[in-house]
Amino acid sequence: MRHRKSKSLNNRFTSWKKATLISLARNLFIHQTLVTTKTKASCVQPMIERLISLAKDNSLAAKRQAYKIIGDHRLVALLFNDIGPRFKNRVGGYTRIFNLGARRGDNAKQVILELTEIKKREVIKPKKTKEAKGQEEKPTQAIPEQEPIGEKKTKTEVAPKGERPPISKKPTKKFFGGLRKIFKKERDSL
């Protein structure tokens, strides 16, 4: 009997489930938002909440406990230096789940799992080199515009009377020429 067993097994072996949850947690810290199934999101949410609570403490013992779960020094540094200070004023509720609907293939309920305080990524623009004020920027080697490979135009020459015009070469047919059209159909709905 499973009295008072609150863990969701997700129909996986223990090591497989543990690896799945750690992978989800690592990806959430890297990308700050995930699209996954509802059961996986609800299983990984307590682990992520616990790791962010450790990051708010920012002690050596907390870093070691987080490393024991995550297993990557860079992610632990990201968690403690960037993510932890963002949630300094929150008591809980570091993640949220939005429903997306059912997945087409297996009808699994999909959700978006994300951190409640997302840091917007800055778009890094290339720096322009400043030259002397009196000089204007000179373009370096102009690249001639090239026509796409598939759309080369052939020059037609007018042949003198009595001679045949030059024969233009037709492109060779692709492998399985017309068969692809026969087998290419819209995907039937399930």
N, C-alpha and C positions, 0 to 999 in steps of 0.2 A: 504494500500500500504506500501511496505517496503523500502521507499526511504532512502538512506544513512544508512541502517542497515547492518553493516559489520560483525556482529557476526554470527558464524555458529551454528545452533541450534542442530545439530547432532540427531535430532528426539528424544529428551529427555526432560523431565520436567526440570525446572530451578534447583531445588535442586539436582536432579539426575545428571545433567550435572556438577554442581559445585563439587559434591562429586567425580565424575569421574576425573575431572581435578586436584583436590587436591591430589587424590590418585596417579595419574600419576607423578605429581611433586615430591611427597614424595619419590616414588620408584626410580625416576631418581637421586635424591640426595643420596639415600642409595647405589644404585648399579652402578651409573654413566652411564649406558646404558640400553635401553629398546627396546623390540620388540613390536610394536603396529600397529594400522592401520594408514593410512596416514591422515585421517580427525582428529583423536584424537591427533596425533602428531602436526599437524598444529594449533590446538586449544590451546594446552597446551604450545606451544613454547613461546608466548608472556608473559605468566605468569612466566615461568622459567627465561626468560631474565630480567624481572622486579625484581624478587627475588635476582638474582645474582648482579644486579646493587645496590640493597639495601645492600647486603653483602659487597660490596666494600666500602661503606660509613662507616660501623662499628660504628654506634652511637646507643644510647639507643632507640631513637625514631625509627630508622630503624629496630632494633631488635623487637620492639613491633609491627610494621607494618608487618614484616615477620611472627611473631607468630600469628597475626590475620588471615593470610592466611593458614599457615601450621598447626598450632595448636599442636605443639610438641616442648618442650624445648630442647630436645636432638638434634633434627634435625636443630633447629635454631642455636644451638651451633656449629654443624657440618658445617652448611652453612657459618657462620661468621668466624669460626676459620680455616677451611680447604679449602672450595671451594672458598670463596671470595678472599683470598690472591693470589690464583692461577691466577685469572683473573685481577689482579691489573693493568697490563699494557695494557689490551684490552679495546677498546671503546665499542664494541658490538660483536655480533656473538659468543655467549657463547655455543650455541648448533648447532648440524648439523643433517641432516636427510639423510639416505641412503636408496634407494629403494631396496626391497627384491623380489618383485614379488607378484603374486596373491595367496591368501590362497586357499587351495583345497576345503574346504567345501562350502564357500559362495562367493568365488571369490573376497574377499575384498583385496585391495592393502595394503600390509604390508611393514613397514619401520623399520629401526633401528634409534632410537632417542638417541643421546649420547652427552655428554659434549665434547667440542673441546679439552680441556686439561684434560686428564684422568690420575689420579694418579695410578701408578701401585702398586698393593698390594704386600706386601712382604710376602713370604712364611716363616712362623715361623718354624724352625727346633727344635726338642727337644734337650735340652742341655745335654751333656754327663757329668757325674760326674767324676771328676778327683780324682784318688786315689794316694797313695804314688808312687813315681817314681820307686821304686824297685819292687813293686807288680804289677802283671798283673791283668787284669779284670777277675774275676771269674764269670762264668755264674751262675745265681741264678736258682734254681730248673729247671732242664731240663724238658720240657713238652714232653711227649711221643707223637709221631705222631699217629693220629687216622685216620682210614679209613673213608671215607664218609659213611653216614648211608645207602644210597641206594646200595652200592657196597660191601656188606659184603661177604666174601668168606667162603663157608662151607667146613669143612674138610671132606674128604671122607676116610672112614676106610675100609680096606680090611677085609671082613668077612671070617671066616674059612669055609671050604667046608661043604656043607649040610645046611648051615644057609643062610637066606636071608640077603642081605645087608640092612642097615638102610635106611628108606625112608626119603628123604630130602623133607622138606616142601616147596611147591611152594608159591610164594607171592600171597596174595589175590588180586583179581581183583579190580580195582578202581570202584567207583560208576559211573554208566553210561558207563561201559567198552568200547564197540566199538561205542557207539552212538556219542561220541565226534568227532570221525573221519568223520562221515557222515555229521555232521552239520558244521564242520570246513572247510570253503572254503576261498579262497582269496577274499578280499573285492572287490566287483565290482566297477569299476570306474564310476563316475557320468556322 
